[in-house]
C-alpha cells in the first residue's frame, strides 16, 4: 500500500498520481548499458587487463552502475499525487520525507517544459503554497494533466 493511500483522511480520495516519464527509465538504462558496452569492447580488444583503456572503461562502467542505481531508487521511492484535500510528495527508501500542501493553501502552480519535454510530454511542476512553501516535482509525464488535476481538485474543494 502506498504512502498516499495510507495517509488518506476521512472522506479524502485520490484524484491522481504523477509518474516519471518513460525517458527517465531509458536514460537510467543508457547510463548503465553504454559504459558496459564500451567496457566489453575494451576487454575484447585488450591484450592485458592492466591496459589503460580497459581500466578507464571499467571505471566508467562503475560510474554508470552508480548513476543507474540512484536514478532507479529515486523512481521507485518517489510518490507524487493529488488527493481531494492536498498535494502530496513522498520520497525516500529507508527514511521517508514528505511535502504536503493543503489545496486551499496552494497559491500558484507553475509548469516548466523544455522543447524536448513539450515534444514528448514531460516537465516539472512547481506548487507554491501560502507563505514560503513550494514544492517542485521531478520531471513527470503529462505535467499539463497534473496541473489540470490540481486545479480541478481545488475547484471541487471550494464548492463544498
C-alpha positions as CSV (number, residue, x, y, z in Angstrom):
1,X,0.0,0.0,0.0
2,X,1.4,3.4,-1.0
3,X,2.1,6.2,1.5
4,X,-0.6,8.4,-0.1
5,X,-3.2,5.6,0.4
6,X,-2.1,5.0,4.0
7,X,-2.3,8.7,4.8
8,X,-5.8,9.4,3.5
9,X,-8.1,11.1,5.9
10,X,-11.9,10.5,6.3
11,X,-13.7,11.4,3.1
12,X,-10.5,12.0,1.3
13,X,-9.9,10.4,-2.1
14,X,-7.0,10.2,-4.5
15,X,-7.5,12.4,-7.6
16,X,-4.4,11.5,-9.5
17,X,-0.8,10.2,-9.3
18,X,2.1,11.7,-11.1
19,X,4.6,9.3,-12.7
20,X,8.1,9.6,-14.1
21,X,8.3,9.8,-17.8
22,X,9.5,6.8,-19.8
23,X,12.6,8.8,-20.9
24,X,13.7,8.8,-17.2
25,X,14.0,5.0,-17.2
26,X,15.5,5.0,-20.7
27,X,18.2,7.5,-19.5
28,X,18.9,5.3,-16.5
29,X,19.3,2.2,-18.6
30,X,21.6,4.0,-21.1
31,X,23.8,5.2,-18.2
32,X,24.3,1.6,-17.4
33,X,24.4,-0.1,-20.8
34,X,26.6,2.3,-22.8
35,X,29.5,2.1,-20.4
36,X,29.0,-1.7,-20.2
37,X,29.2,-2.0,-24.0
38,X,32.4,0.2,-24.0
39,X,33.9,-1.9,-21.2
40,X,33.1,-5.2,-23.1
41,X,34.6,-3.8,-26.3
42,X,37.7,-2.7,-24.4
43,X,38.0,-6.2,-22.7
44,X,37.7,-8.0,-26.0
45,X,40.3,-5.8,-27.7
46,X,42.8,-5.7,-24.8
47,X,45.8,-7.9,-24.6
48,X,46.2,-7.3,-20.9
49,X,43.7,-6.3,-18.1
50,X,46.0,-3.6,-17.0
51,X,45.6,-1.8,-20.3
52,X,44.7,1.9,-19.6
53,X,41.6,1.8,-21.9
54,X,40.3,-1.3,-20.1
55,X,40.8,0.4,-16.7
56,X,39.2,3.7,-17.9
57,X,36.1,1.9,-19.3
58,X,35.8,-0.2,-16.2
59,X,35.7,2.9,-14.1
60,X,33.2,4.5,-16.4
61,X,31.1,1.3,-16.1
62,X,31.2,1.6,-12.3
63,X,30.1,5.3,-12.6
64,X,27.2,4.1,-14.8
65,X,26.2,1.5,-12.2
66,X,26.0,4.2,-9.5
67,X,24.0,6.6,-11.8
68,X,21.6,3.8,-12.7
69,X,21.1,2.7,-9.1
70,X,20.5,6.3,-7.9
71,X,18.0,7.0,-10.7
72,X,16.1,3.8,-10.3
73,X,16.0,4.1,-6.5
74,X,14.6,7.6,-6.9
75,X,12.0,6.4,-9.2
76,X,11.0,3.5,-7.0
77,X,10.9,5.5,-3.8
78,X,9.0,8.6,-5.0
79,X,5.3,9.1,-4.9
80,X,3.6,12.2,-6.1
81,X,-0.2,12.7,-6.0
82,X,-3.2,14.9,-5.5
83,X,-6.0,14.0,-3.2
84,X,-9.3,15.7,-2.8
85,X,-7.7,17.7,0.1
86,X,-4.0,18.1,-0.6
87,X,-0.9,17.8,-2.8
88,X,1.4,15.0,-1.5
89,X,5.0,14.2,-2.4
90,X,6.9,11.4,-0.7
91,X,10.4,10.3,-1.3
92,X,12.9,8.1,0.4
93,X,13.5,4.4,0.6
94,X,14.9,3.7,4.1
95,X,13.8,7.0,5.5
96,X,10.7,8.9,4.5
97,X,10.4,12.6,3.6
98,X,7.1,14.2,2.7
99,X,5.9,17.5,1.3
100,X,2.2,18.2,1.7
101,X,0.3,21.3,0.8
102,X,-3.4,21.6,1.5
103,X,-5.4,22.5,-1.6
104,X,-6.8,25.8,-0.1
105,X,-3.2,26.8,0.6
106,X,-2.0,26.5,-2.9
107,X,-1.5,30.0,-4.3
108,X,0.1,29.1,-7.6
109,X,1.1,26.2,-9.9
110,X,3.9,26.6,-12.5
111,X,4.8,24.2,-15.1
112,X,8.2,24.1,-16.9
113,X,8.8,22.2,-20.1
114,X,11.8,22.2,-22.4
115,X,11.4,21.9,-26.1
116,X,12.1,18.2,-25.9
117,X,9.7,18.0,-22.9
118,X,6.9,19.6,-25.0
119,X,7.5,17.2,-27.9
120,X,7.5,14.0,-25.8
121,X,5.3,15.1,-22.9
122,X,7.3,15.6,-19.7
123,X,8.1,18.6,-17.5
124,X,8.4,19.8,-13.9
125,X,5.6,21.3,-11.8
126,X,6.2,23.8,-9.0
127,X,3.4,24.1,-6.4
128,X,3.6,27.3,-4.4
129,X,1.8,27.5,-1.1
130,X,1.0,30.4,1.2
131,X,4.0,31.8,2.9
132,X,7.3,30.3,1.8
133,X,6.1,26.7,1.0
134,X,6.9,25.5,-2.5
135,X,7.5,22.1,-4.0
136,X,9.0,21.3,-7.4
137,X,8.4,17.8,-8.8
138,X,11.0,15.9,-10.8
139,X,10.3,15.6,-14.5
140,X,6.9,13.9,-14.7
141,X,4.9,12.6,-17.6
142,X,1.9,14.7,-18.6
143,X,2.6,17.8,-16.5
144,X,-0.3,19.6,-18.1
145,X,-2.8,16.9,-17.0
146,X,-1.3,17.0,-13.5
147,X,-1.7,20.8,-13.3
148,X,-5.3,20.3,-14.5
149,X,-5.9,17.7,-11.8
150,X,-4.7,20.1,-9.1
151,X,-6.9,22.9,-10.4
152,X,-9.9,20.6,-10.7
153,X,-9.4,19.3,-7.1
154,X,-9.1,22.9,-5.8
155,X,-12.4,23.9,-7.6
156,X,-14.2,20.9,-6.2
157,X,-13.0,21.7,-2.7
158,X,-14.2,25.3,-2.9
159,X,-17.7,24.2,-4.0
160,X,-18.0,22.0,-0.9
